[in-house]
Amino acid sequence: MEPIFALDIGTRMVMGLVMTKGVGQGYEILASAQTEHRQRAMYDGQVHDVDEVARAVVKVKESLEKKLERPLKQVAVAAAGRALRTEVAVAEHKEVLPVRWERESVLALEMEAVHQALHQLESSSADEAHSYLCVGYNPIARWNEGEEISNLIGQRGKTAKVSVIATFLPRTVVDGLVAVLGRVGLEMTSLTLEPIAAGQAAIPANMRRLNLALVDVGAGTADIALTRNGSFFAYGMVPMAGDEVTETICGHYLLDFKVGEKVKRELNTKEQLKFKDFLGAKVVVNKEEVLKIILPVVKTLAESISREILNLNHDVPQAIILIGGGSLTPSLTEVLAETLEIPKNRVGLQIRERLGEIFGEKSVKGPESITPIGIGIAALEGNGLQYYTVLVNNKPVPIFELQLTTVAEALLAAGIQPRTFFGKPGAALTFEWNSEMRVIKGTMGSPAQLRVNDKPGKLDQSLKAGDEISFTPGEQGIDAKAYLEDVLPPQKASWISWNGQREKFVPQVFVNQQPMNEKDPILDGYKITYLPNDNLDNLLQEKGFELGKKVAIEIRINGEPLVLNLNRTILVNDCEVGRNCIIQEGDSIEVYTKQITVGELQLCPKSMPFKVNGIDIEYPPQETVISFHGKTVTMDEPLTDGMDLKVEGFKRMPILSDLLPYVKFPEEKISGSLKISVNGQPAEFTTVLHPGDRLTATFN
């Protein structure tokens, strides 16, 4: 197997190893080199000064090339573990009519879900990074017509849905690494994540069954990986590490950062420290004094690491393993054990010297060598994200393989929207025609033009390094459009007679009860009512008549209102017919309303009420006289709306003598003279009476 160039670009230091698999088990380090950045060019694992980082990388590269006496062109690197993001997203596609879901359409739907995952990630991200690279995805569920199904391809339906889990890295992280490597003529072939790489080297597979916490303490961050039941199950990060300790020393003694870093490292080897401050003054201090100064920040770092471990693990792990240059910070292991309340011997450093399967160059040692060794192991075992470049419309696109990469994934990585993979059909026009749903389809969209290496390509086609993709987006179909005349059935006007008038009877078309012209466009959602000129019901609707409906008229009788309903019938050619009667050319249609006469009301005048000697009597009318506007009307007179009838039964008002027959006297009292009164006042036989009067007649 070809040797692997593993490069660990850290915040403070760049270390490179050239490794290969050993003859038996294990791995052999053929050469190593390392250097520090001349100035702070990286922060929290992110490249900030490409040229400065490139200077350090080229120095390591040239040193290795000199030792191996051969050029190095390809390299395996690692990205900060905190940068990895995963999102679950869903995409759905609906059709008006059932279709068969083919492989290309299902793949386009998956790409749409990945794009949705990317949108979710960018919307929820708390930082300013606006772009992420998808390094792989997997479908986790599929639905057809709302029912979950294992495979959509070949199924038929109107609604398809997929759910995917997609993995992303910030484009700035990857672009920064690629830019640095490009400056020095190196091509990235494998990308792994720092905690994954460190874990592969620091904790053997047979120890991962234990609940262990691996903490990679660097200059800017402390990355955390946890093991249990044979595998790593959680990753975390603390945004502080060795630089905070260095800055505390610099702040107390007024030192340049490089001098402060030198003082921090000498704490592990010297009892008395000598250095010059920023103003040139010579300073001599004991180790114990500096340890007291940095102890608060070491405690803060230990507390942050402990808090993150407990948050991820939900319990104190069995042991803590520290790696990375920052793990050499004085007192860190002791304070960490104290903070987590575990024995001090359960917190320790992992160094290259204890890795049994790593052979070769002996100068590679200490906890800072673990991550670059892990990067090399990941690349040799094929566990990294395989990286290569393809061209999409003449622009280079980085591709990472978590699975076999397809043209569709390359297009997505190039920022091409999944909806352009296929030209969408034009929107359908849907409307109601006499309550029946009708659909006019838009034209089909044209598919995207896709070529790979100047040959026709497919979305699911696999790619290899250097492939060239030419992509022309699909064009959307034309939306459906129609006018009323396009959907009207053949029609012909007919001439009829309506209540004696010759008229043309034509079909009627309404939208929301408004007449519609045959040249009017049909809009989506229209509810069209079409009335052909073929039966009586449609003619009556046009005229505003309802067959069998009664016509109401209102009259008054002696000032009291009375509403009467008149029956109305339709005659076709002098025959009474039903609403479904067929109307033909020349037919005569009449609206006939049956009249009501005065006699049919059976009107009678009211009698006059009187009280005679305390007894109520009704004085009957003498005759019935009905008049309208002062003129007498006959019983055959038809009633009309608004007629005010007066009904009378007396030619004159009665006099007292007319009511004497209603007076009853006891026989024993009929003697003497008759005394009569009206309403308590003396009266005579000729006294005129009015309704309600009280008449009294007695003998003295």
C-alpha positions in Angstrom: 0.0 0.0 0.0 1.2 3.5 -0.8 2.3 5.5 2.2 0.0 8.2 3.5 0.9 11.8 4.2 -1.1 12.7 7.4 -1.2 16.4 8.3 -2.5 17.9 11.5 -3.0 21.7 11.1 -3.4 22.8 14.7 -4.1 26.2 16.1 -0.5 26.5 17.4 1.5 23.8 15.6 1.5 21.9 12.2 2.7 18.3 12.4 3.1 16.0 9.5 3.7 12.2 9.4 4.3 9.8 6.5 2.8 6.4 7.5 2.2 3.0 6.0 0.8 -0.3 7.1 3.3 -2.5 8.7 4.3 -5.9 7.3 2.4 -7.6 10.1 -0.1 -5.8 12.3 0.2 -2.2 13.1 1.4 1.0 11.4 4.9 2.3 10.6 5.9 6.0 10.7 8.4 6.6 7.9 9.1 10.2 8.6 7.8 13.2 10.7 8.2 16.9 10.8 6.6 19.7 12.8 6.7 23.5 13.1 4.9 26.3 14.9 3.0 29.1 13.2 5.1 32.3 13.2 2.1 34.2 14.4 -1.6 33.4 15.3 -3.0 32.3 12.0 -5.7 29.9 13.2 -8.5 30.3 15.8 -10.5 27.4 17.2 -9.4 25.1 14.4 -10.4 27.6 11.6 -7.9 28.9 9.1 -7.8 32.8 9.3 -4.6 33.6 7.5 -4.2 31.2 4.6 -0.7 32.4 3.6 0.7 32.2 7.1 -0.7 28.7 7.6 0.6 27.7 4.1 4.1 28.8 5.2 4.0 26.4 8.1 2.6 23.6 5.9 5.2 24.0 3.2 7.9 23.9 5.8 6.7 20.5 7.1 6.1 19.2 3.5 9.6 20.2 2.3 11.2 18.7 5.5 9.4 15.3 4.8 10.2 15.4 1.1 13.9 15.9 2.0 13.8 13.0 4.5 12.0 10.6 2.1 13.7 11.9 -1.1 10.5 12.0 -3.0 7.7 14.6 -3.7 4.5 14.6 -1.7 1.4 15.4 -3.8 -1.6 14.1 -1.8 -2.4 14.5 1.9 -4.9 13.4 4.5 -6.1 16.1 6.9 -8.7 16.6 9.7 -11.4 19.1 10.4 -12.5 20.3 13.9 -15.0 17.8 15.2 -17.3 20.6 16.4 -17.9 21.6 12.8 -19.8 18.5 11.8 -23.6 19.1 11.6 -26.5 16.7 10.9 -30.1 17.5 9.9 -33.2 15.4 9.3 -35.5 16.9 6.6 -38.6 15.9 4.6 -39.6 16.7 1.0 -42.9 16.0 -0.7 -44.1 16.1 -4.3 -47.7 16.3 -5.4 -49.3 15.6 -8.8 -52.9 16.4 -9.9 -53.3 12.9 -11.4 -51.6 9.7 -10.4 -48.1 9.1 -11.9 -45.5 6.3 -11.6 -42.5 7.3 -9.5 -39.4 6.5 -11.6 -35.8 6.4 -10.2 -34.9 9.8 -11.6 -37.9 11.5 -9.9 -37.3 9.7 -6.6 -33.6 10.8 -6.6 -34.6 14.4 -7.4 -37.0 14.2 -4.4 -34.2 13.0 -2.2 -32.0 15.9 -3.4 -34.8 18.3 -2.6 -34.9 16.8 1.0 -31.1 17.3 1.3 -31.6 20.9 0.1 -34.3 21.4 2.7 -31.9 20.0 5.4 -29.3 22.5 4.2 -31.9 25.3 4.5 -32.8 24.2 8.0 -29.2 24.1 9.0 -28.4 27.6 7.7 -31.6 29.0 9.2 -30.9 27.6 12.7 -27.1 28.2 12.7 -26.1 30.7 15.4 -23.0 31.8 13.6 -22.5 33.8 10.5 -21.5 30.9 8.2 -23.8 31.0 5.2 -22.7 27.9 3.4 -22.2 24.2 4.2 -21.0 21.3 2.2 -23.1 18.1 2.2 -20.6 15.3 2.9 -23.3 12.5 2.6 -26.9 11.6 3.2 -29.1 8.6 3.7 -32.9 8.2 3.2 -34.5 7.0 6.4 -38.2 6.8 5.4 -40.4 7.0 2.3 -44.2 7.4 1.8 -46.6 6.9 -1.1 -50.1 8.3 -0.7 -49.4 8.8 3.0 -48.4 5.2 3.6 -44.8 4.4 4.6 -43.1 2.2 2.0 -39.7 0.6 1.7 -39.1 1.7 -1.9 -40.8 4.4 -4.0 -39.4 3.4 -7.3 -42.1 1.9 -9.5 -45.0 2.9 -7.2 -47.9 4.8 -8.5 -49.7 7.7 -6.8 -50.3 11.5 -6.6 -48.2 12.2 -3.5 -44.7 11.0 -2.7 -42.6 11.9 0.4 -39.1 11.1 1.6 -37.2 11.8 4.8 -33.4 11.9 4.8 -30.6 12.5 7.4 -27.9 14.6 5.9 -24.4 15.4 7.2 -22.7 18.8 6.6 -19.4 20.6 7.2 -19.1 24.4 7.0 -17.8 25.3 3.6 -15.4 27.8 5.2 -13.7 25.0 7.2 -13.2 22.9 4.1 -12.4 25.8 1.8 -9.8 27.1 4.3 -8.0 23.7 4.4 -8.3 23.3 0.6 -6.9 26.9 0.1 -3.9 26.2 2.3 -3.1 22.9 0.6 -3.5 24.4 -2.8 -1.0 27.1 -2.0 1.7 24.4 -1.4 0.7 22.1 -4.3 -1.0 19.4 -2.2 -4.3 17.7 -3.1 -6.6 16.6 -0.3 -7.5 12.9 -0.7 -9.1 12.2 2.7 -10.8 14.3 5.3 -11.5 13.0 8.8 -12.8 14.7 12.0 -10.2 15.4 14.7 -12.0 13.6 17.6 -12.6 10.6 15.4 -9.0 10.4 14.3 -7.7 11.0 17.9 -10.0 8.3 19.2 -8.8 5.7 16.7 -5.2 6.1 17.9 -5.7 6.9 21.6 -8.2 4.2 22.6 -7.8 0.7 21.2 -10.9 -1.0 19.9 -11.0 -3.5 22.7 -11.0 -0.7 25.3 -14.0 1.1 23.8 -16.4 -1.2 25.6 -15.6 0.9 28.7 -17.1 4.3 29.5 -14.1 6.5 28.7 -13.7 10.2 28.0 -11.1 11.3 25.5 -10.2 15.0 25.8 -7.9 16.5 23.0 -6.7 19.7 24.7 -5.3 21.9 22.0 -4.4 25.6 21.9 -7.8 27.0 21.1 -10.3 24.2 21.9 -10.7 21.0 23.9 -12.5 18.3 21.8 -14.2 15.5 23.7 -15.1 12.0 22.5 -16.9 9.4 24.7 -16.8 5.6 24.4 -19.3 2.9 25.6 -20.2 -0.6 24.5 -17.4 -0.9 21.9 -17.8 2.5 20.1 -17.7 6.2 20.3 -21.2 7.5 20.9 -20.9 11.2 21.5 -18.7 14.2 20.6 -18.4 17.6 22.2 -16.2 20.7 22.5 -15.1 23.3 25.0 -14.1 26.7 23.4 -11.1 27.2 25.6 -7.8 25.4 26.0 -4.0 26.1 26.3 -4.1 29.6 24.9 -6.1 30.9 27.9 -3.3 29.7 30.2 -0.6 31.4 28.0 -2.6 34.6 27.9 -2.9 34.6 31.7 0.9 34.4 32.0 1.3 37.1 29.3 -1.1 39.4 31.1 0.5 39.0 34.5 4.1 39.5 33.3 3.5 41.7 30.3 4.9 39.2 27.8 4.7 38.7 24.1 2.5 35.6 23.3 5.5 33.5 22.1 7.5 34.3 25.2 4.4 33.4 27.3 4.1 30.1 25.5 7.8 29.3 26.2 7.3 30.1 29.9 4.3 27.8 30.0 6.2 24.9 28.5 9.2 25.4 30.8 7.0 24.9 33.8 7.3 21.1 33.2 11.1 21.1 33.1 12.5 24.0 35.2 12.2 25.1 38.8 13.3 28.7 38.1 12.2 30.6 35.0 14.1 33.5 33.4 12.7 35.8 30.7 12.3 39.4 29.5 9.0 41.2 29.5 7.7 43.3 26.7 9.6 46.4 27.9 12.9 44.5 28.0 13.1 44.1 31.8 14.7 40.8 33.0 12.4 38.7 35.1 13.3 35.7 37.3 10.5 33.8 39.1 10.0 30.5 40.8 7.9 27.8 39.2 5.5 27.8 42.2 4.7 31.5 41.7 3.7 31.0 38.1 1.6 27.9 39.0 -0.4 30.0 41.5 -1.0 32.6 38.8 -2.4 30.1 36.3 -4.3 27.9 38.8 -7.6 29.9 38.5 -7.7 29.6 34.7 -6.7 25.9 34.9 -9.6 25.3 37.3 -12.0 27.2 34.9 -10.7 25.0 32.0 -11.2 21.8 34.1 -14.7 22.9 35.2 -15.7 23.6 31.5 -14.4 20.2 30.4 -16.1 18.4 33.3 -19.4 20.1 32.6 -19.4 19.1 28.9 -18.4 15.5 29.8 -21.3 15.2 32.3 -23.7 16.9 29.8 -22.8 14.3 27.1 -22.3 11.2 29.3 -25.0 12.0 32.0 -22.6 10.5 34.5 -19.0 10.4 35.5 -17.0 8.2 33.2 -14.7 5.4 34.4 -11.6 7.3 33.3 -10.4 10.5 31.5 -7.7 10.2 28.8 -6.0 13.5 27.8 -4.1 14.1 24.6 -2.9 17.2 22.7 -0.2 19.7 23.5 -2.6 21.5 26.0 -2.9 18.3 28.1 0.7 19.1 29.4 -0.7 22.2 31.2 0.6 21.9 34.8 -2.0 20.7 37.4 -4.7 20.0 34.7 -5.0 16.3 35.4 -5.1 16.8 39.2 -7.7 19.6 39.0 -9.8 17.6 36.5 -9.8 14.6 38.9 -10.8 16.8 41.8 -13.6 18.5 39.8 -15.1 15.2 38.7 -14.4 13.6 42.1 -12.6 10.6 40.8 -9.2 9.1 41.8 -6.2 10.9 40.4 -5.0 7.7 38.8 -8.1 7.7 36.6 -7.1 10.8 34.8 -4.0 10.5 32.6 -2.2 11.3 29.4 -2.1 9.0 26.4 1.3 9.2 24.5 2.7 7.7 21.4 5.1 5.6 23.5 2.2 3.5 24.9 0.6 2.8 21.5 1.7 -0.8 20.9 0.9 -0.9 17.1 2.8 2.2 16.1 6.3 1.6 14.9 9.0 3.6 13.1 10.5 7.0 13.8 11.0 7.4 17.6 11.1 11.2 17.5 7.3 11.2 17.3 6.2 11.1 20.9 4.1 12.8 23.5 0.4 13.5 23.7 0.5 16.0 20.8 1.4 13.2 18.3 -1.8 11.2 18.9 -4.1 13.2 16.5 -1.7 13.1 13.5 -1.2 9.4 14.0 -5.0 9.0 14.1 -5.4 11.0 10.8 -2.9 8.6 9.2 -4.7 5.5 10.5 -8.1 6.8 9.3 -6.7 7.4 5.8 -4.9 4.0 5.7 -8.1 2.2 6.8 -10.3 4.2 4.4 -12.3 5.6 7.3 -12.0 9.2 6.3 -14.2 11.2 3.9 -12.7 10.5 0.5 -12.2 13.8 -1.2 -11.8 14.7 -4.9 -12.8 17.4 -7.3 -15.2 17.4 -10.3 -16.1 20.2 -12.6 -19.7 21.4 -12.8 -20.3 23.9 -15.7 -16.5 24.4 -15.7 -16.3 25.3 -11.9 -14.5 23.0 -9.5 -16.7 21.3 -6.9 -15.2 19.4 -3.9 -16.8 16.0 -3.4 -16.8 14.0 -0.1 -17.8 10.4 -0.3 -19.7 9.1 2.7 -21.4 6.9 0.1 -21.0 6.5 -3.7 -21.2 10.0 -5.1 -23.7 10.6 -7.9 -24.2 13.4 -10.4 -27.2 14.6 -8.4 -25.0 15.1 -5.3 -22.4 16.9 -7.3 -25.0 19.3 -8.7 -26.3 19.9 -5.1 -22.7 20.6 -3.9 -22.4 23.1 -6.7 -25.4 25.0 -5.4 -27.8 23.9 -8.2 -31.4 23.8 -6.9 -33.0 20.3 -7.1 -36.2 21.7 -8.6 -34.2 22.5 -11.7 -33.3 18.9 -12.3 -36.7 18.4 -14.0 -38.8 21.1 -15.7 -42.0 21.2 -13.7 -45.2 20.6 -15.6 -47.2 23.8 -16.2 -49.9 24.4 -13.7 -53.2 22.7 -14.4 -56.5 24.7 -14.8 -59.2 23.3 -12.5 -62.8 24.5 -12.6 -66.4 23.3 -12.0 -68.8 22.9 -14.9 -72.3 22.5 -13.5 -70.8 21.1 -10.2 -68.6 18.6 -12.1 -64.9 19.0 -11.6 -62.9 19.5 -14.8 -59.1 19.7 -15.3 -57.1 21.1 -18.2 -53.5 20.0 -17.9 -50.5 22.3 -18.5 -47.8 21.2 -20.9 -45.0 18.9 -19.6 -41.8 20.6 -18.6 -38.6 19.7 -20.5 -36.0 17.8 -18.6 -32.6 19.2 -17.8 -29.8 18.7 -20.3 -27.1 16.7 -18.6 -23.8 15.5 -20.0 -20.9 13.9 -18.2 -17.5 14.0 -20.0 -19.4 15.2 -23.1 -21.7 12.2 -23.1 -25.4 12.0 -22.1 -25.5 11.5 -18.3 -28.0 10.5 -15.6 -28.6 11.9 -12.1 -27.8 8.6 -10.4 -24.6 8.1 -12.4 -21.5 7.6 -10.3 -18.6 10.0 -10.5 -14.9 9.8 -10.2 -12.2 12.4 -9.8 -11.8 14.8 -12.7 -15.2 14.2 -14.3 -16.8 17.1 -16.1 -20.5 17.8 -15.8 -22.4 20.1 -18.1 -25.9 21.0 -16.8 -28.6 23.0 -18.4 -31.7 23.4 -16.1 -35.0 22.0 -17.2 -37.7 24.4 -18.4 -41.0 24.6 -16.8 -44.1 23.7 -18.8 -46.7 26.2 -19.9 -49.6 26.8 -17.5 -52.9 25.6 -18.8 -55.1 28.3 -20.4 -58.6 28.2 -21.8 -61.5 30.4 -22.8 -65.2 29.8 -22.5 -65.6 29.2 -26.2 -63.0 26.3 -25.9 -65.3 24.3 -23.6 -68.8 25.3 -24.8 -70.7 22.4 -26.5 -72.1 23.0 -30.0 -75.1 25.4 -29.6 -77.8 26.9 -31.8 -80.3 29.7 -30.9 -84.1 29.0 -31.3 -87.0 31.4 -31.6 -89.9 31.1 -29.2 -92.9 33.2 -28.0 -92.8 34.4 -24.4 -96.1 35.8 -23.2 -97.0 36.7 -26.7 -93.6 38.3 -27.6 -91.2 36.6 -30.1 -87.8 36.1 -28.6 -84.5 34.4 -29.2 -83.7 31.6 -26.7 -79.9 31.0 -26.4 -77.8 29.0 -23.9 -76.7 30.9 -20.8 -73.3 30.8 -19.0 -72.7 32.2 -15.5 -69.7 32.5 -13.1 -70.8 33.2 -9.5 -74.2 34.2 -10.9 -72.6 36.8 -13.3 -73.1 36.3 -17.0 -70.0 35.1 -18.9 -69.0 35.9 -22.5 -67.7 33.1 -24.7 -64.5 35.2 -25.2 -63.8 35.4 -21.5 -60.9 33.4 -20.1 -61.5 30.6 -17.6 -59.7 31.2 -14.3 -58.6 28.6 -11.8 -61.3 27.7 -9.3 -64.2 29.1 -11.5 -67.6 27.6 -10.7 -69.3 27.8 -14.1 -73.1 27.2 -14.5 -74.1 26.3 -18.1 -77.8 26.4 -19.0 -78.5 25.0 -22.5 -81.6 26.2 -24.5 -83.3 22.8 -24.4 -85.9 22.7 -21.6 -88.4 24.8 -19.7 -86.4 24.9 -16.5 -83.4 26.6 -18.1 -85.7 29.1 -19.8 -87.4 29.9 -16.5 -84.0 30.3 -14.8 -83.0 32.8 -17.5 -86.3 34.7 -17.0 -86.1 34.6 -13.2 -89.2 32.5 -12.8 -89.6 29.4 -10.6 -92.1 26.8 -11.7 -94.9 26.3 -9.1 -93.8 29.3 -7.1 -96.7 31.3 -5.6 -97.0 35.1 -6.2 -97.9 37.0 -3.0 -100.2 40.1 -3.1 -101.1 42.3 -0.1 -104.6 43.9 0.3 -106.3 45.7 3.2 -109.7 45.0 4.6 -111.1 47.8 6.7 -107.5 48.9 7.3 -106.2 45.5 8.3 -103.5 44.0 6.1 -104.0 40.6 4.5 -101.4 38.7 2.4 -102.7 36.3 -0.3 -100.7 33.7 -2.3 -101.7 33.3 -6.0 -100.8 30.1 -7.7 -98.7 30.5 -10.9 -98.5 28.0 -13.7 -96.7 27.8 -17.0 -98.4 26.9 -20.2 -96.4 25.6 -23.2 -98.6 25.6 -26.4 -101.6 26.1 -24.1 -100.8 23.0 -22.0 -99.8 23.0 -18.4 -96.4 21.2 -18.2 -93.6 20.3 -15.8 -90.1 21.8 -15.5 -88.5 19.2 -17.7 -90.6 20.0 -20.7 -88.5 20.2 -23.9 -88.6 23.6 -25.6 -88.3 23.6 -29.4 -88.2 26.2 -32.1 -91.6 28.1 -32.4 -93.0 27.0 -29.0 -95.3 29.4 -27.2 -94.7 29.9 -23.5 -97.1 31.8 -21.2 -96.9 32.5 -17.5 -100.4 32.1 -16.1 -101.3 33.4 -12.6 -104.7 32.2 -11.2 -106.7 35.2 -9.9 -108.7 35.4 -6.6 -112.1 37.3 -6.6 -113.7 39.4 -3.9 -116.4 36.7 -3.5 -113.8 34.0 -2.7 -112.8 35.9 0.4 -116.3 35.5 1.8 -116.2 38.8 3.5 -118.9 39.7 6.1 -119.4 42.9 8.0 -119.1 42.8 11.8 -122.1 43.1 14.1 -122.4 45.9 16.5 -121.9 45.1 20.3 -124.2 46.6 22.9 -125.0 46.0 26.6 -128.8 45.9 27.3 -129.8 45.8 31.0 -126.3 44.3 31.7 -126.5 41.6 29.0 -124.1 41.7 26.0 -125.9 41.4 22.6 -124.7 41.5 19.0 -126.9 43.6 16.7 -126.6 41.9 13.3 -125.8 43.8 10.1 -128.7 44.6 7.8 -126.7 43.9 4.5 -123.2 43.4 3.1 -121.6 46.3 1.1 -118.0 46.1 -0.2 -116.4 49.1 -1.7 -113.0 50.2 -3.1 -112.1 53.9 -3.4 -115.7 54.7 -2.5 -117.2 52.5 -5.3 -119.1 49.3 -4.6 -117.3 46.2 -6.0 -119.0 43.0 -7.1 -118.2 39.5 -5.9 -116.6 38.7 -9.2 -114.1 41.5 -9.0 -110.5 40.1 -9.1 -108.2 41.1 -6.3 -105.1 43.1 -7.1 -102.0 44.0 -5.1 -102.5 47.0 -2.8 -106.3 47.0 -3.0 -107.9 48.6 0.1 -111.4 47.2 0.6 -114.1 48.6 3.0 -116.7 46.2 4.2 -119.9 47.7 5.7 -123.3 46.2 6.9 -125.4 49.1 8.0 -127.2 51.8 6.0 -127.6 53.9 9.1 -126.7 53.7 12.8 -129.4 51.9 14.9 -131.7 54.0 17.3 -132.9 53.0 20.8 -136.2 51.6 19.6 -134.3 49.0 17.3 -132.9 47.4 20.4 -136.1 47.3 22.5 -136.8 43.7 21.2 -133.7 42.6 23.0 -134.9 44.0 26.3 -136.3 41.3 28.6 -138.5 42.4 31.6 -139.6 40.2 34.4 -143.4 39.7 34.1 -144.1 40.7 37.7 -142.4 44.1 37.0 -144.2 45.1 33.8 -146.4 47.9 35.3 -146.1 51.6 35.6 -144.2 54.0 33.3 -141.1 52.9 31.2 -137.9 54.6 32.0 -135.0 54.3 29.5 -131.4 55.6 29.5 -128.2 55.3 27.4 -124.9 55.2 29.2 -126.7 56.5 32.3 -128.3 59.4 30.6 -132.1 59.7 30.0 -132.9 58.8 26.4 -135.8 58.6 24.0 -136.9 55.9 21.4 -135.3 58.0 18.6 -131.9 58.3 20.4 -129.1 57.2 17.9 -126.9 54.5 19.3 -123.2 53.7 18.8 -121.3 50.4 19.2 -120.6 49.6 22.8 -123.4 51.8 24.3 -125.1 50.6 27.5 -128.9 50.6 27.3 -131.1 50.5 30.5 -135.0 50.1 30.4 -137.1 49.7 33.6 -140.7 50.3 34.8 -141.4 52.6 37.7 
